[in-house]
Amino acid sequence: QQVAAKNILLLTFTNKASKEMLERVRELIPQDTSELWGGTFHSICNRILRRHADELGFTRNFSILDTDDQKSILKNLIAEAKIDTKNRRFPKPDVLLTVFSLSENTKTTIQDVIDESYPYFAEWLEQIKQLHRAYTKKKLDSNSMDFDDLLILTLNLLKKDDDLRELYQRKFRHVLVDEYQDTNTIQCALIDHLVGPKNSLMVVGDDAQSIYSWRGADMNNILSF
């Protein structure tokens, strides 16, 4: 309908869904769709950060940590902090990563996450908060981000830089989001900042298929759309 491909953004959750979505578009549309922006939330945020990461203290060739990288960093930080993990039960790195991720994706405090989901680690609250600060600093010092950072730092960028936010709002005249019932607080805020007051937003979702509450998905995002 006379909208340039470069002015359309398609968002979904998995690489498989993203690939299928873009293949369907290519089959349906006779025009060139190569300038269309389509992909997972993480891939689109990565694309934006590769252009603007220097505004956040990173360089544009930052590396992305996988789960093994994250665990390795945390093991080293636990050792550096001289936390006694042998004589008293201390959360393993994968549990710490879950706590950090839930806190960031639901915009709640680490204490709230511990109180609600891991009350048996309450005695370690101060050490866990200290490790979170050390982990955040380590990522910045080593020019690396984890998958949560891709979303959170993109949102921070759009919040703090009015010119940049308006640039992307002018670019994306139409934003289409798949599986909207699985969005969390950060993803919902990201969509709002990319859409702005004048653009078109269309979402597809089914509240009966909401399965990601364990990673912060909030079904109210679609129920209150």
Secondary structure as a PSIPRED ss2 file (coil, helix, strand):
# PSIPRED VFORMAT (PSIPRED V4.0)

   1 Q C   1.000  0.000  0.000
   2 Q C   1.000  0.000  0.000
   3 V C   1.000  0.000  0.000
   4 A C   1.000  0.000  0.000
   5 A H   0.000  1.000  0.000
   6 K H   0.000  1.000  0.000
   7 N H   0.000  1.000  0.000
   8 I E   0.000  0.000  1.000
   9 L E   0.000  0.000  1.000
  10 L E   0.000  0.000  1.000
  11 L E   0.000  0.000  1.000
  12 T E   0.000  0.000  1.000
  13 F C   1.000  0.000  0.000
  14 T C   1.000  0.000  0.000
  15 N H   0.000  1.000  0.000
  16 K H   0.000  1.000  0.000
  17 A H   0.000  1.000  0.000
  18 S H   0.000  1.000  0.000
  19 K H   0.000  1.000  0.000
  20 E H   0.000  1.000  0.000
  21 M H   0.000  1.000  0.000
  22 L H   0.000  1.000  0.000
  23 E H   0.000  1.000  0.000
  24 R H   0.000  1.000  0.000
  25 V H   0.000  1.000  0.000
  26 R H   0.000  1.000  0.000
  27 E H   0.000  1.000  0.000
  28 L H   0.000  1.000  0.000
  29 I C   1.000  0.000  0.000
  30 P C   1.000  0.000  0.000
  31 Q C   1.000  0.000  0.000
  32 D C   1.000  0.000  0.000
  33 T C   1.000  0.000  0.000
  34 S C   1.000  0.000  0.000
  35 E C   1.000  0.000  0.000
  36 L C   1.000  0.000  0.000
  37 W E   0.000  0.000  1.000
  38 G E   0.000  0.000  1.000
  39 G E   0.000  0.000  1.000
  40 T E   0.000  0.000  1.000
  41 F H   0.000  1.000  0.000
  42 H H   0.000  1.000  0.000
  43 S H   0.000  1.000  0.000
  44 I H   0.000  1.000  0.000
  45 C H   0.000  1.000  0.000
  46 N H   0.000  1.000  0.000
  47 R H   0.000  1.000  0.000
  48 I H   0.000  1.000  0.000
  49 L H   0.000  1.000  0.000
  50 R H   0.000  1.000  0.000
  51 R H   0.000  1.000  0.000
  52 H H   0.000  1.000  0.000
  53 A H   0.000  1.000  0.000
  54 D H   0.000  1.000  0.000
  55 E H   0.000  1.000  0.000
  56 L H   0.000  1.000  0.000
  57 G C   1.000  0.000  0.000
  58 F C   1.000  0.000  0.000
  59 T C   1.000  0.000  0.000
  60 R C   1.000  0.000  0.000
  61 N C   1.000  0.000  0.000
  62 F C   1.000  0.000  0.000
  63 S E   0.000  0.000  1.000
  64 I E   0.000  0.000  1.000
  65 L C   1.000  0.000  0.000
  66 D C   1.000  0.000  0.000
  67 T H   0.000  1.000  0.000
  68 D H   0.000  1.000  0.000
  69 D H   0.000  1.000  0.000
  70 Q H   0.000  1.000  0.000
  71 K H   0.000  1.000  0.000
  72 S H   0.000  1.000  0.000
  73 I H   0.000  1.000  0.000
  74 L H   0.000  1.000  0.000
  75 K H   0.000  1.000  0.000
  76 N H   0.000  1.000  0.000
  77 L H   0.000  1.000  0.000
  78 I H   0.000  1.000  0.000
  79 A H   0.000  1.000  0.000
  80 E H   0.000  1.000  0.000
  81 A C   1.000  0.000  0.000
  82 K C   1.000  0.000  0.000
  83 I C   1.000  0.000  0.000
  84 D C   1.000  0.000  0.000
  85 T C   1.000  0.000  0.000
  86 K C   1.000  0.000  0.000
  87 N C   1.000  0.000  0.000
  88 R C   1.000  0.000  0.000
  89 R C   1.000  0.000  0.000
  90 F C   1.000  0.000  0.000
  91 P C   1.000  0.000  0.000
  92 K C   1.000  0.000  0.000
  93 P H   0.000  1.000  0.000
  94 D H   0.000  1.000  0.000
  95 V H   0.000  1.000  0.000
  96 L H   0.000  1.000  0.000
  97 L H   0.000  1.000  0.000
  98 T H   0.000  1.000  0.000
  99 V H   0.000  1.000  0.000
 100 F H   0.000  1.000  0.000
 101 S H   0.000  1.000  0.000
 102 L H   0.000  1.000  0.000
 103 S H   0.000  1.000  0.000
 104 E H   0.000  1.000  0.000
 105 N H   0.000  1.000  0.000
 106 T H   0.000  1.000  0.000
 107 K C   1.000  0.000  0.000
 108 T C   1.000  0.000  0.000
 109 T C   1.000  0.000  0.000
 110 I H   0.000  1.000  0.000
 111 Q H   0.000  1.000  0.000
 112 D H   0.000  1.000  0.000
 113 V H   0.000  1.000  0.000
 114 I H   0.000  1.000  0.000
 115 D H   0.000  1.000  0.000
 116 E H   0.000  1.000  0.000
 117 S H   0.000  1.000  0.000
 118 Y C   1.000  0.000  0.000
 119 P H   0.000  1.000  0.000
 120 Y H   0.000  1.000  0.000
 121 F H   0.000  1.000  0.000
 122 A H   0.000  1.000  0.000
 123 E H   0.000  1.000  0.000
 124 W H   0.000  1.000  0.000
 125 L H   0.000  1.000  0.000
 126 E H   0.000  1.000  0.000
 127 Q H   0.000  1.000  0.000
 128 I H   0.000  1.000  0.000
 129 K H   0.000  1.000  0.000
 130 Q H   0.000  1.000  0.000
 131 L H   0.000  1.000  0.000
 132 H H   0.000  1.000  0.000
 133 R H   0.000  1.000  0.000
 134 A H   0.000  1.000  0.000
 135 Y H   0.000  1.000  0.000
 136 T H   0.000  1.000  0.000
 137 K H   0.000  1.000  0.000
 138 K H   0.000  1.000  0.000
 139 K H   0.000  1.000  0.000
 140 L H   0.000  1.000  0.000
 141 D H   0.000  1.000  0.000
 142 S C   1.000  0.000  0.000
 143 N C   1.000  0.000  0.000
 144 S E   0.000  0.000  1.000
 145 M E   0.000  0.000  1.000
 146 D C   1.000  0.000  0.000
 147 F H   0.000  1.000  0.000
 148 D H   0.000  1.000  0.000
 149 D H   0.000  1.000  0.000
 150 L H   0.000  1.000  0.000
 151 L H   0.000  1.000  0.000
 152 I H   0.000  1.000  0.000
 153 L H   0.000  1.000  0.000
 154 T H   0.000  1.000  0.000
 155 L H   0.000  1.000  0.000
 156 N H   0.000  1.000  0.000
 157 L H   0.000  1.000  0.000
 158 L H   0.000  1.000  0.000
 159 K H   0.000  1.000  0.000
 160 K H   0.000  1.000  0.000
 161 D C   1.000  0.000  0.000
 162 D H   0.000  1.000  0.000
 163 D H   0.000  1.000  0.000
 164 L H   0.000  1.000  0.000
 165 R H   0.000  1.000  0.000
 166 E H   0.000  1.000  0.000
 167 L H   0.000  1.000  0.000
 168 Y H   0.000  1.000  0.000
 169 Q H   0.000  1.000  0.000
 170 R H   0.000  1.000  0.000
 171 K H   0.000  1.000  0.000
 172 F C   1.000  0.000  0.000
 173 R C   1.000  0.000  0.000
 174 H E   0.000  0.000  1.000
 175 V E   0.000  0.000  1.000
 176 L E   0.000  0.000  1.000
 177 V E   0.000  0.000  1.000
 178 D C   1.000  0.000  0.000
 179 E C   1.000  0.000  0.000
 180 Y H   0.000  1.000  0.000
 181 Q H   0.000  1.000  0.000
 182 D H   0.000  1.000  0.000
 183 T C   1.000  0.000  0.000
 184 N E   0.000  0.000  1.000
 185 T H   0.000  1.000  0.000
 186 I H   0.000  1.000  0.000
 187 Q H   0.000  1.000  0.000
 188 C H   0.000  1.000  0.000
 189 A H   0.000  1.000  0.000
 190 L H   0.000  1.000  0.000
 191 I H   0.000  1.000  0.000
 192 D H   0.000  1.000  0.000
 193 H H   0.000  1.000  0.000
 194 L H   0.000  1.000  0.000
 195 V H   0.000  1.000  0.000
 196 G C   1.000  0.000  0.000
 197 P C   1.000  0.000  0.000
 198 K C   1.000  0.000  0.000
 199 N C   1.000  0.000  0.000
 200 S E   0.000  0.000  1.000
 201 L E   0.000  0.000  1.000
 202 M E   0.000  0.000  1.000
 203 V E   0.000  0.000  1.000
 204 V C   1.000  0.000  0.000
 205 G C   1.000  0.000  0.000
 206 D C   1.000  0.000  0.000
 207 D H   0.000  1.000  0.000
 208 A H   0.000  1.000  0.000
 209 Q H   0.000  1.000  0.000
 210 S C   1.000  0.000  0.000
 211 I C   1.000  0.000  0.000
 212 Y C   1.000  0.000  0.000
 213 S H   0.000  1.000  0.000
 214 W H   0.000  1.000  0.000
 215 R H   0.000  1.000  0.000
 216 G C   1.000  0.000  0.000
 217 A E   0.000  0.000  1.000
 218 D C   1.000  0.000  0.000
 219 M C   1.000  0.000  0.000
 220 N H   0.000  1.000  0.000
 221 N H   0.000  1.000  0.000
 222 I H   0.000  1.000  0.000
 223 L H   0.000  1.000  0.000
 224 S C   1.000  0.000  0.000
 225 F C   1.000  0.000  0.000
